[in-house]
Amino acid sequence: MGYITEFKSVREQCSAEEWQARLELAACYRLVDRYEMTDLIYNHITLRIPGTEHLLINLYGLLYKEITASSLAKIDLDGNILWQPETDYGINRSGFVIHGAIHKARPDVKCIIHTHTRAGMAVCAMKCGLLPLTQTGIRFVGHMGYHEYEGPAIDLEEQKRLVRDLGEHNAMMMRNHGLLTCGPSPGEAFNLMYNLELACRTQVDAMAANTELDLPSKEVLEKTAKLYQPGVRRPYGVLEWHAMMRLLMAESAQSGFPPYWE
């Protein structure tokens, strides 16, 4: 078939639950592109189809801004492709090595985002890790996992260590590699990634200013971090998701790419 980038709609072939999952995951890919968190064709976002042990993932070869609901592949937790559009593209092995392990171990996790951004990789290479320099970064105090680099994530043996290092957190620094966030919905996983990325960018900027840095007290850090956790005030990312959908709808006509809902 060749490396095509436009795909026939599969809406009529899917359950209502799967189609909605496809819409939300495609939108999440577009938002990661919109906020400049992509790395050429690399990285992956996965979403569990409700009521199943199946995941949706991008085809390896498409830009995030090209991804639509109908272009997503369906895989099982072991990375076997159950369905994909008629194209020569496949999936990225790292996608199911990293994501499959977490989805298996964490039934509460429905969506996982992994990125290789400039700021994210920079902070992942710092021994200090993420510093609580801003309100955005303080959100992660006591709620961040750290995973040591073991090379490209293609070894199934690494899965148990990925799961161990993430633990019960919804965010993780993959040392010398990149960022990972997850959550019970694409909106919550994206909101967490957006904030983690912003925290990394501000940390790099502040450290580059070569001036003494000011950190709040331990008591303030703990209080602030707690206020951002699920169940304390509101699930961050749910309210914001509606605004993000309006943004994508408004910008779609000017993008030059097929809308994500196709």
C-alpha positions as CSV (number, residue, x, y, z in Angstrom):
1,M,0.0,0.0,0.0
2,G,2.9,2.4,0.6
3,Y,3.3,5.1,3.2
4,I,0.0,6.8,3.0
5,T,-1.0,9.5,5.4
6,E,-4.8,9.8,4.8
7,F,-7.0,7.0,6.0
8,K,-10.7,6.0,5.5
9,S,-12.9,6.6,8.4
10,V,-13.4,3.5,10.6
11,R,-16.3,5.0,12.6
12,E,-18.8,2.6,11.4
13,Q,-16.5,-0.4,12.2
14,C,-16.1,0.5,15.8
15,S,-18.1,0.4,18.9
16,A,-19.2,3.8,20.3
17,E,-16.7,3.4,23.1
18,E,-13.8,2.6,20.8
19,W,-14.7,5.5,18.5
20,Q,-14.8,8.0,21.4
21,A,-11.4,6.7,22.6
22,R,-10.0,7.2,19.1
23,L,-11.3,10.7,19.0
24,E,-9.8,11.6,22.4
25,L,-6.4,10.0,21.7
26,A,-6.1,11.6,18.3
27,A,-6.9,15.0,20.0
28,C,-4.2,14.3,22.6
29,Y,-1.6,13.7,19.9
30,R,-2.6,17.0,18.2
31,L,-2.3,18.8,21.6
32,V,1.2,17.5,22.2
33,D,2.2,18.8,18.8
34,R,0.4,22.1,19.4
35,Y,2.4,22.7,22.6
36,E,5.7,21.7,20.9
37,M,6.4,18.5,22.8
38,T,7.0,16.3,19.8
39,D,10.3,14.7,18.5
40,L,9.9,14.1,14.8
41,I,7.9,10.8,14.4
42,Y,9.1,9.4,17.7
43,N,7.4,8.8,21.0
44,H,3.9,7.5,21.7
45,I,0.7,8.0,23.6
46,T,-1.6,5.1,24.3
47,L,-5.2,4.8,25.5
48,R,-7.0,1.8,26.7
49,I,-10.3,1.1,24.9
50,P,-13.0,1.0,27.7
51,G,-14.1,-2.4,28.7
52,T,-11.1,-4.2,27.0
53,E,-7.5,-5.0,27.4
54,H,-6.7,-3.4,24.1
55,L,-4.8,-0.2,23.5
56,L,-4.8,2.4,20.8
57,I,-1.4,3.7,19.6
58,N,0.0,5.8,16.7
59,L,1.5,4.3,13.5
60,Y,5.3,4.7,13.6
61,G,6.0,7.1,10.8
62,L,3.2,9.7,11.1
63,L,3.8,13.2,12.5
64,Y,1.6,13.9,15.5
65,K,-0.2,16.6,13.6
66,E,-1.2,14.0,11.0
67,I,-2.8,11.6,13.4
68,T,-6.5,11.1,13.1
69,A,-9.0,8.8,14.9
70,S,-9.0,6.4,12.0
71,S,-5.2,6.2,11.7
72,L,-4.6,4.7,15.1
73,A,-3.6,1.1,15.5
74,K,-5.1,-1.3,18.0
75,I,-2.8,-3.6,19.9
76,D,-3.0,-5.9,22.9
77,L,-0.9,-5.5,26.1
78,D,1.9,-7.6,24.6
79,G,2.2,-5.4,21.5
80,N,0.5,-7.7,19.0
81,I,-1.3,-5.6,16.4
82,L,-5.0,-6.5,16.3
83,W,-5.9,-4.0,13.7
84,Q,-4.3,-1.2,11.7
85,P,-5.1,0.8,8.6
86,E,-3.9,-0.6,5.2
87,T,-0.4,0.9,5.2
88,D,3.2,-0.1,5.4
89,Y,3.6,1.7,8.7
90,G,3.8,-0.4,11.8
91,I,4.2,0.6,15.5
92,N,7.2,1.5,17.6
93,R,8.4,-1.4,19.8
94,S,9.2,0.9,22.6
95,G,5.6,2.0,22.7
96,F,4.4,-1.3,24.0
97,V,7.5,-2.2,26.0
98,I,7.0,1.0,28.1
99,H,3.3,1.4,27.9
100,G,2.2,-2.2,27.9
101,A,4.0,-2.8,31.2
102,I,2.3,0.1,32.9
103,H,-1.1,-0.6,31.5
104,K,-0.8,-4.2,32.8
105,A,0.4,-3.2,36.2
106,R,-1.9,-0.2,36.7
107,P,-5.6,-0.8,35.9
108,D,-6.3,2.7,37.0
109,V,-4.2,4.1,34.2
110,K,-6.1,4.6,30.9
111,C,-3.7,6.9,29.1
112,I,0.1,7.2,29.0
113,I,2.2,9.9,27.4
114,H,5.9,9.7,26.8
115,T,8.0,12.6,25.3
116,H,11.6,13.5,24.4
117,T,11.5,17.3,24.7
118,R,14.6,19.5,25.0
119,A,13.8,20.8,28.5
120,G,12.5,17.4,29.7
121,M,15.6,15.6,28.6
122,A,17.8,18.3,30.1
123,V,16.2,18.0,33.5
124,C,16.3,14.2,33.2
125,A,20.0,14.5,32.9
126,M,20.4,16.6,36.0
127,K,21.4,14.7,39.2
128,C,19.0,17.0,41.2
129,G,16.0,16.0,39.1
130,L,13.0,18.3,39.1
131,L,13.4,21.1,41.6
132,P,10.4,22.7,43.3
133,L,11.1,26.1,41.9
134,T,7.6,27.1,40.8
135,Q,4.0,26.2,41.7
136,T,4.0,24.2,38.5
137,G,6.9,22.1,39.6
138,I,5.9,21.9,43.3
139,R,2.9,19.9,42.1
140,F,5.2,16.9,41.7
141,V,6.9,17.0,45.1
142,G,6.6,13.5,46.5
143,H,4.6,12.4,43.4
144,M,7.4,11.7,40.9
145,G,9.1,8.4,40.0
146,Y,12.7,8.2,38.6
147,H,13.8,5.5,36.3
148,E,17.5,4.9,35.5
149,Y,18.5,4.8,31.9
150,E,19.0,1.3,30.5
151,G,19.3,2.1,26.8
152,P,16.5,2.2,24.2
153,A,13.4,0.7,25.7
154,I,13.2,-2.5,23.7
155,D,14.1,-5.1,26.3
156,L,11.2,-6.8,28.0
157,E,13.2,-7.3,31.1
158,E,13.2,-3.5,31.7
159,Q,9.4,-3.6,32.1
160,K,9.4,-4.7,35.7
161,R,11.8,-1.9,36.7
162,L,9.7,0.7,34.8
163,V,6.7,-0.4,36.8
164,R,8.6,-0.5,40.1
165,D,10.0,3.0,39.6
166,L,6.7,4.6,38.6
167,G,5.0,2.9,41.6
168,E,1.7,4.7,42.4
169,H,2.8,8.0,40.8
170,N,1.4,9.4,37.6
171,A,4.6,11.1,36.5
172,M,8.1,9.8,36.0
173,M,11.5,11.1,34.9
174,M,13.2,8.6,32.7
175,R,16.8,9.5,33.4
176,N,18.8,10.6,30.3
177,H,15.7,9.8,28.2
178,G,12.5,11.8,28.7
179,L,9.3,12.4,30.5
180,L,6.3,10.1,31.2
181,T,2.9,10.9,32.6
182,C,-0.3,8.9,32.9
183,G,-3.8,9.1,34.2
184,P,-7.4,7.9,34.1
185,S,-8.1,9.9,30.9
186,P,-6.3,11.7,28.1
187,G,-7.2,15.0,29.6
188,E,-5.7,14.3,32.9
189,A,-2.5,12.7,31.5
190,F,-2.1,15.6,29.1
191,N,-2.6,18.2,31.8
192,L,0.1,16.5,33.9
193,M,2.5,16.4,31.0
194,Y,1.9,20.0,30.1
195,N,2.7,21.0,33.7
196,L,5.7,18.8,33.9
197,E,7.1,20.1,30.7
198,L,6.5,23.7,31.8
199,A,8.2,23.0,35.1
200,C,11.2,21.6,33.2
201,R,11.4,24.6,30.9
202,T,11.2,27.1,33.8
203,Q,13.9,25.1,35.7
204,V,16.3,25.2,32.8
205,D,15.6,29.0,32.4
206,A,16.1,29.7,36.1
207,M,19.3,27.7,36.3
208,A,20.7,29.3,33.2
209,A,20.2,32.8,34.8
210,N,23.1,31.9,37.1
211,T,21.6,33.4,40.2
212,E,20.7,32.0,43.6
213,L,17.5,30.1,43.5
214,D,14.8,30.4,46.1
215,L,12.9,27.3,47.3
216,P,9.8,27.4,49.5
217,S,9.8,25.7,52.9
218,K,9.2,22.0,53.3
219,E,5.8,22.7,54.9
220,V,4.7,24.9,52.0
221,L,6.0,22.3,49.4
222,E,4.0,19.5,51.0
223,K,0.8,21.5,51.4
224,T,1.0,22.7,47.8
225,A,1.7,19.3,46.3
226,K,-1.2,17.8,48.2
227,L,-3.6,20.3,46.8
228,Y,-2.9,19.2,43.3
229,Q,-3.5,15.5,43.9
230,P,-6.6,13.6,42.7
231,G,-9.5,13.8,45.1
232,V,-8.3,16.8,47.0
233,R,-9.9,19.6,45.0
234,R,-10.7,18.5,41.4
235,P,-9.3,16.2,38.8
236,Y,-7.0,18.5,36.9
237,G,-7.3,18.0,33.2
238,V,-11.0,17.3,33.0
239,L,-12.3,20.9,32.9
240,E,-9.3,22.0,30.8
241,W,-10.0,19.2,28.2
242,H,-13.1,20.9,26.9
243,A,-11.2,24.2,26.4
244,M,-8.5,22.2,24.5
245,M,-11.1,20.6,22.2
246,R,-12.4,24.1,21.4
247,L,-8.9,25.2,20.6
248,L,-8.3,22.3,18.2
249,M,-11.6,22.8,16.5
250,A,-10.9,26.5,15.9
251,E,-7.4,25.9,14.6
252,S,-8.2,22.8,12.5
253,A,-9.2,24.7,9.3
254,Q,-5.9,26.5,9.2
255,S,-3.7,23.6,9.9
256,G,-3.5,22.1,6.4
257,F,-3.9,18.6,7.9
258,P,-6.9,16.3,8.1
259,P,-8.9,17.1,11.3
260,Y,-8.3,14.7,14.2
261,W,-11.9,13.5,14.2
262,E,-11.7,11.8,10.8
